[in-house]
């Protein structure tokens, strides 16, 4: 029972090539999504809660802003 080094090296090289191609394809298809822009926020002067700019009352203390 002889060890065939040529077949082993061929298997290793084939594995590395296939692994590299799969890694590149997955990197191409799985892209980091761009973060959605955060809505403009303002602070309630009474309770310091962050509320959207278009809000007319605070959602935490219900005071008029």
Secondary structure, DSSP 8 states (H G I E B T S, - for coil): ----HHHHHHHHHHHHHHHHHHHHHHHHHS----------EEE-TTT--EEETT-SB-TTT--B-
